[in-house]
Structure formats: C-alpha cells, structure tokens
Amino acid sequence: MRELIGAARPVAHRFAGAALCGGLAFGSGVALMGTSGYLISRAALRPEVVALAVAITAVRAFSLSRAAFRYAERLVSHDASFRLLRELRVRWFRRLEPLVPAGLPGARSGDLLSGFVADVEAVQHLYLRGFGPPVVALVVGAGTVAATAWLLPAAGLWLALGLLPAALLLPAAAAALTRAAASRRAEGRAARNAETVELLHGAPDLVAFDRVDDQLGRIGAADAVLARIARRDARTAGFTSGSVTLLTAATTLAVLVAGLHAVHRGALPGVLLAALALAAAAAFEAVRPLPEAARDLLTAHGAAARLGALTARPAPAADPPRPLPAPRGDLLRVRGVRARYAAGSPWILDGVDLDLRPGDRVALLGPSGAGKSTLAHLLVRFRDPDEGRVTFDGHDLRDHAQDDVRRAICLVDQHAHLFATTIRANVALAKPDAEESEIVGALRRARVWDWIAGLPDGLDTHVGEHGVRVSGGQRQRIALARAFLSGARLLVLDEPTAHLDPATARDLLTDVLGDPSGPGILLITHAPPPPGAVDRVLHLRSGRLHEPGA
C-alpha cells in the first residue's frame, strides 16, 4: 500500500483538487437543502419579496455551484485517474516484461492477461473511490454537524449520532461481508476468462474430439461461481443502502423532534425548523458512498497483493546499473555454464562450453528437454546462467544492457510470433526504417518471396492474429526473414525447419547456412543438417556438449 500511495504522488494534487471539488459539491447540496427549507418556511409567512431576496439568491447560487463543483470533480478526478492508470500500467508491465521470456510457471495465458489487466485497473480505484469519499464525508459531515449544533446543540448531537454508524459501522460491515468474496471474485473471473481463451484457441481440437460441451461446462461452472458472488455483493449493497436510508430517516426525525421542542420553548425560530431537518437529511448523501468505498479499498488491496506476488519474482536477467557500450566484438564464448529451473532441481545445463563467431555454422542436436532452448535463452539474456559465464569479446553479457545484447545476437524461436498486421510490418519489426528492397532480400533468403510475390496484396497481405492466415512453414520463414533483416552478427535458430516439408527444409538450410560471410549461426535442431552444411555438429546430453569423434 505504501508503494501504491507513492505511485500517486505525481498526480496527488489532482486527487486533492478532486476531493476539494467533491466536498464543495456536497457542501453546496447541504446548504441548498437547508436554505430551501428556510425559504419555503419564510415564504409561507407572506413577507415582502425584498425580505426573501437573500434566500432566493442563495438558493440559486448553491444550486449552480453544486452542479459546477460536481462537474469539476468528475473532470479532475477522471483526468487524474487516467494519468495514474497510464503510469500504473507502464510500471507493472515493466516488472512483468522481463519475467515472461523465461516463462511464468503455472500461468495460463488467459488467466495472466485478464487477471493482470483487471488488477491494474482495480488498483487505480484505490485513490478515486477508496481515499476520496472518506475525506469528503469527514469534511462535509463535520461541517454540517458544526453548523447544526450552532443553531441547536441537541440537533447537532442527534445528527452526529446518526452519521457515525453510517460512516464507520456500515463500511466495516460491508468490508467484512465482501472480504472473502473479493479474492474468490478475482480467481473466478480469471478462471472463466482462461477457460474461454482455451475454448477459442482449442476449438478445432474440441470439435474434432466432441469435447465442446465439456469445455462449455467448465466455463459455465466458473460463471456460476461469479454469479453467486455477484448476488452476495448485491445483497450486501442492498443492505448497506437500506441501512443508510433508515439512518437518514431516523436521524431526520430525531432532529425534527428536537427542533419542535426548541420551537415550543422559544429557543429556535420556527422558520429554521425545516432548514435543520432538510440539512440533516442532505448530510447523509456524503456518507452514502462509504460502504462501496470500503469494498473498493478491499478490492484494490487484493489486486495490489496479486500484482506484487506476480512480479515479485526475481528477474531471470537484469540490466547492470552502468551497462557497458553495445558489444562490438566477434567472439561469443560460453564457459562452464550451469542452469536449472529452481534451486534444488536438477541441472539442465551442467558445464557447457561453446565458441561462436560470425561465419561459423554450428548445429546443436539433442532430444526434447535436453536444454537446447535454455542455452538459446542464455545467449540472448532471456535469463542469466546460475554458474559460469557467457562473454562477447571478453566482456560478460551481464555487463551489457539486454537490448544491446539482442541487437548483436538474434533468436528465432521455434514458436515465432506473427502480429496481426501485414507481412511487410512483421518483417520490418527488426528494422522499421528498412527499404522495400531490403525486406524483399530478407524474404528471398528465407525462401518465401516467390510465394509472397504471387499474392494479390504482396507484402501488404495481412497474416491474421497469430499468423492464422499463413501456414506454419510460411510463418517460420517470415520470422527467419525478420532475423536476416535485423543485421545481427550472430543468429540462434531454434528449430527453423519446423512445419516444413523435407525438401523445403533442406533447401532452406542450404540457403541459410551456405553463406560463410554472413552472421554466425547456431542451429538448434532435432534432425542432423544436410552433409557439409555446418562446420561442427554438437550433441547436448546430460547437460554437456559433446562433439562426435572429438
């Protein structure tokens, strides 16, 4: 909570302004009701119109000021909220971003996306709905009690006795009734969204194996949990709203009875009786939002706790305080590298040594789970080794900024992602200012240009979300073209021929590996490359590299 409060400091003055405008709006409402009661009572005595001029002017002024201050409060508070939401999104995403490439154990994509977005948006309500209403209620309630007590002490006492439970007990009760449901609501919403994403992404397989109804049943079960929580929230909201209404009525009646006794004794002018009663009723409008504010505070606290738990994991790679200039050397050297997923787990890499220079062609073979992708992630600093060093021209990669490392060493993952835009934009991602001739040349090297040239829209063909409008092999070749365009001195190709037929895979590897003047290439594959295509073939077994015949 301290961190969240600190995050709002740049816009704290805006929230303070919003609270001030809200207090003035509620205060104008109370003054309007009180002045209106006095005006009606005074007018009933049929005085000269001049005697009512001040009251009439005050009613007009308070009605206009209430609307103006309410508009200003909405304008300033929403401006502050949107500014803060932008800051919070950037802040939390920057914490999440370095954790994702190495993988978040146990996180489902739908759960992660929906939960992360919902929690960030819930946190921003902490300031607008959690902190603002109590401050406004305190100021308006205390001011109304003071003004009422100045006119009639007994009426002020009754008003204070009515406002206190509405401002303290009802919010506490609302928080207690929704405390358990708050965490279940977030979990249930995340589960429903995750199951919905599973349904959308896995629809072909679900239809093929006649399991659509099972998946819909899981979505329905998650939605039923949310429905039960929503009904409980509605009952709680109804209880608190009805309780505030009863307290308003009871307090107004008590103030009215106390005023009648005072009028009867001559201690209070009769024209002020309606003003006291109506002002007392209007004061409860300031405390009416407090139960909901208590629930919002509870929700924001839970969201902040989940965000903290998600992003509190140590980043698998972090930039040094003073990074070295971008690497300009040619020799990438891996020495004694060891890596594992968690402390106490088996070593995935256990003493790996490797050298790679521009022009080198090295194939890395090994069964699934041997650690080939882990080694690739180490080379581009998606994570750092637990032991050993990876150096570029003698400098440890951990002494360079991650972005600088990835400009020199480019990874093409076996599950390369295509964005929902054109082929041109997907390839130019590596070099936004690239000329069309450069893009075409990269596509030619990836053996995909002939197919693109035959499309009606050519480079401006949209590939669809996740590249659904192209085949798996075409998607992989477009990703390869992106790597060629990057100008990186070393390329790490993780299963680049996945989804390709044998003839195309052979031709692609021949093209990719056949230029000795190009970047150094580490080819990660399950199948041996074509004879003579690489300089060295290494096998990764038991966490170590072995060269046949060495």
Sequence and secondary structure as in RCSB ss.txt:
>XXXX:A:sequence
MRELIGAARPVAHRFAGAALCGGLAFGSGVALMGTSGYLISRAALRPEVVALAVAITAVRAFSLSRAAFRYAERL
VSHDASFRLLRELRVRWFRRLEPLVPAGLPGARSGDLLSGFVADVEAVQHLYLRGFGPPVVALVVGAGTVAATAW
LLPAAGLWLALGLLPAALLLPAAAAALTRAAASRRAEGRAARNAETVELLHGAPDLVAFDRVDDQLGRIGAADAV
LARIARRDARTAGFTSGSVTLLTAATTLAVLVAGLHAVHRGALPGVLLAALALAAAAAFEAVRPLPEAARDLLTA
HGAAARLGALTARPAPAADPPRPLPAPRGDLLRVRGVRARYAAGSPWILDGVDLDLRPGDRVALLGPSGAGKSTL
AHLLVRFRDPDEGRVTFDGHDLRDHAQDDVRRAICLVDQHAHLFATTIRANVALAKPDAEESEIVGALRRARVWD
WIAGLPDGLDTHVGEHGVRVSGGQRQRIALARAFLSGARLLVLDEPTAHLDPATARDLLTDVLGDPSGPGILLIT
HAPPPPGAVDRVLHLRSGRLHEPGA
>XXXX:A:secstr
 HHHHHHTGGGHHHHHHHHHHHHHHHHHHHHHHHHHHHHHHHHHT   HHHHHHHHHHHHHHHHHHHHHHHHHHH
HHHHHHHHHHHHHHHHHHHHHGGGSTT  TT  HHHHHHHHHHHHHHHHHIIIIIIHHHHHHHHHHHHHHHHHHH
H HHHHHHHHHHHHIIIIIHHHHHHHHHHHHHHHHHHHHHHHHHHHHHHHHTHHHHHHTT HHHHHHHHHHHHHH
HHHHHHHHHHHHHHHHHHHHHHHHHHHHHHHHHHHHHHHHTSS GGGHHHHHHHHHHHHHHHTTHHHHHHHHHHH
HHHHHHHHHHH S  SS   SS B     S EEEEEEEE SSTTS  SEEEEEEEE TT EEEEE  TTSSHHHH
HHHHTTSS  SEEEEEETTEEGGGB HHHHHHHEEEE TT    SSBHHHHHHTT TT  HHHHHHHHHHTT HH
HHHTSTTGGG B  GGGTTS HHHHHHHHHHHHHHHT SEEEEESTTTT  HHHHHHHHHHHHS TTS EEEEEE
SS   TTS SEEEEEETTEEE TT 
